[in-house]
Structure formats: C-alpha cells, structure tokens
Amino acid sequence: MKLYIRSGKVKEVSVDMGKGIAEDKITLKNTQFTPVSVGNPHAVTFVENIDNAPIDTLGPCIEKNSYFKDGVNVEFVEVIDEKTIRMRVWERGSGITMACGTGACASTLASIKNGYCKYDEEISVILDGGILKIKINKNNEINMTGPCETVYEGEVK
C-alpha cells in the first residue's frame, strides 16, 4: 500500500490487488460476458451506452445464473477510450451500488483481454461514486489507486 499525502492528510491510496484471471467470453441471456476473478467472481459485459444498460433487470439474472455456482458480481462497461471506461455494477447480494473496487479491477482486466485497453497503462474507471485508477501488468498483477477522505470520526468507550 502507498499513501499519497498532501497538506498533511492522506488524499489517495494505492493498493496491490493481487493477480486477476480473465476467461474467454461466454453467452448468457443472449449477452456476451467475460468471466473474471480478482479474488471474487465477476461477469463483465460491454455496452454502447451505460445509461441504457439493463443493470436492474439483467444484473440479478446473471448474479444467480447456474454458470456461477456461488453467484457473481455483474459489471456493465462503456468504453470511452483506450484509457477511460465507465462502469456500473450489480453486486452479488446487494444490487446496484455506487462503486466496487474489485469490479473496477475486473472491468479493466476484461477491457484489456477484449482489446479495448492495454497492459501497463493507467486506466481511469468512472463509477457512480467517483473515479479509480487501475493499472495491470502483463502478469495480470493489479494496482488500484483511489481517493481517500475522512467521512466519520468517533470515539468508543
């Protein structure tokens, strides 16, 4: 882990996310998905327009599809350019969420596997909850960098 400090406060954190595995495309519900594992299972599909993606209808169907015995997170990805993707997610057991770090990693790896992005380039993943920067080397080792801010402080007695 690497911390980026500005004005005495941590503003960004960079984390080694381990090694990912991207499989060949499969077709489920008439839609192509790239299965990816980054320590947890993901199914990534590419869409022309993220705003029209059937996240709330197709997401739960794929989450519980028998192809994925323990369920799966489902990512919908719009490729903006070779260094920028927009991702929305249906998370296993939760539904639509604002962000998913492993989903951003899985989406980037699937984008590389499918020829939209390149290894060793920093890819910006735009999520509803903000932007993460993902870099994957040719060994599929993933590094994720994102913003950090204090959202709550408390004291336990």
C-alpha positions in Angstrom: 0.0 0.0 0.0 1.2 3.5 -0.8 -0.3 6.7 0.7 -0.3 10.0 -1.1 -0.2 12.8 1.4 -1.0 16.5 0.7 -1.1 19.2 3.3 -0.6 16.6 6.0 -3.6 14.5 5.0 -3.9 11.2 3.1 -5.6 12.1 -0.2 -5.1 8.9 -2.2 -4.2 5.3 -1.5 -2.6 2.8 -3.9 -3.2 -0.9 -3.2 -1.8 -4.1 -4.7 -5.0 -6.0 -5.5 -3.2 -9.3 -6.4 -3.4 -11.2 -9.7 -6.5 -11.4 -11.8 -7.7 -14.1 -14.2 -9.9 -13.3 -17.2 -11.6 -16.2 -19.1 -12.8 -16.3 -22.7 -16.3 -14.8 -23.4 -19.4 -16.7 -22.6 -23.0 -16.0 -23.7 -25.8 -15.9 -21.1 -29.3 -14.4 -21.7 -28.2 -13.5 -25.2 -25.4 -11.3 -23.9 -21.7 -11.8 -24.0 -19.8 -11.7 -20.7 -16.1 -12.1 -19.8 -15.8 -14.0 -16.6 -13.1 -12.5 -14.3 -11.7 -13.5 -10.9 -9.9 -11.0 -8.8 -10.3 -13.0 -5.6 -14.1 -12.8 -6.1 -16.2 -13.6 -9.2 -17.2 -11.1 -11.8 -19.1 -11.2 -15.2 -18.2 -8.2 -17.3 -20.3 -7.1 -20.3 -19.6 -4.2 -22.7 -22.4 -1.8 -23.6 -22.8 1.1 -26.1 -24.4 3.4 -23.6 -24.1 2.8 -19.9 -27.2 5.0 -19.2 -29.4 2.5 -21.1 -27.7 -0.7 -19.7 -30.3 -3.2 -18.2 -28.5 -3.3 -14.8 -31.6 -3.8 -12.7 -33.0 -6.5 -14.9 -30.1 -8.4 -16.4 -27.9 -7.9 -13.3 -29.9 -10.1 -10.9 -30.5 -12.8 -13.6 -26.7 -13.2 -14.2 -25.9 -12.9 -10.5 -27.8 -16.1 -9.9 -27.1 -17.9 -13.2 -26.1 -21.5 -12.7 -22.9 -20.9 -14.6 -21.6 -19.1 -11.4 -22.2 -21.6 -8.6 -21.7 -19.1 -5.8 -23.2 -16.1 -7.6 -21.4 -13.3 -9.3 -20.9 -9.5 -9.4 -22.1 -8.2 -12.8 -20.3 -5.2 -14.4 -21.7 -3.2 -17.3 -18.9 -1.3 -19.1 -18.9 1.5 -21.6 -15.5 2.1 -23.2 -14.9 5.8 -23.5 -11.3 5.5 -25.0 -8.3 3.3 -24.5 -7.5 4.9 -21.1 -11.0 5.5 -19.8 -14.0 3.3 -19.1 -17.3 3.9 -17.4 -18.6 1.1 -15.2 -21.8 0.4 -13.3 -22.3 -2.7 -11.1 -24.9 -5.1 -9.8 -23.2 -6.5 -6.8 -23.8 -10.0 -5.6 -26.2 -9.9 -2.6 -26.5 -6.1 -2.7 -27.9 -4.9 -6.0 -26.8 -1.7 -7.7 -24.1 0.1 -5.8 -22.2 3.4 -6.3 -18.8 1.7 -6.6 -16.9 -1.6 -6.5 -13.1 -1.7 -6.3 -12.8 -5.3 -7.3 -15.4 -4.6 -10.1 -13.3 -1.8 -11.4 -10.2 -4.1 -11.4 -12.2 -6.9 -13.2 -13.7 -4.4 -15.7 -10.2 -3.1 -16.5 -8.8 -6.7 -16.9 -11.8 -7.6 -19.2 -11.2 -4.4 -21.2 -7.6 -5.4 -21.8 -8.5 -9.0 -22.6 -11.0 -7.8 -25.2 -8.6 -5.3 -26.8 -10.2 -2.1 -25.6 -7.3 -1.1 -23.2 -3.6 -2.0 -22.9 -1.4 -3.6 -20.3 0.9 -1.2 -18.3 -1.4 1.8 -18.9 -3.2 3.6 -16.1 -6.9 3.2 -16.9 -9.5 5.6 -15.3 -12.6 3.8 -14.3 -15.5 6.2 -13.8 -18.0 4.9 -11.2 -21.2 6.5 -9.9 -19.2 7.0 -6.6 -16.0 8.5 -8.2 -13.0 7.6 -10.2 -10.5 4.8 -9.6 -7.2 4.4 -11.5 -6.3 0.8 -12.3 -3.0 -0.4 -13.8 -2.4 -4.0 -14.8 0.9 -5.5 -15.9 1.4 -8.4 -18.4 1.3 -10.9 -15.4 -2.2 -9.7 -14.6 -1.0 -8.1 -11.4 -3.4 -5.3 -10.5 -2.7 -2.0 -8.8 -5.7 0.2 -7.8 -5.4 3.9 -6.8 -8.3 6.0 -5.5 -9.2 9.0 -3.4 -9.3 8.9 0.4 -11.2 11.2 2.7 -12.4 11.1 6.3 -16.2 10.5 6.3 -16.7 10.0 10.0 -14.8 10.2 13.3 -16.0 8.8 16.6 -14.9 7.5 20.0 -15.8 4.2 21.6 -15.9 3.9 25.4 
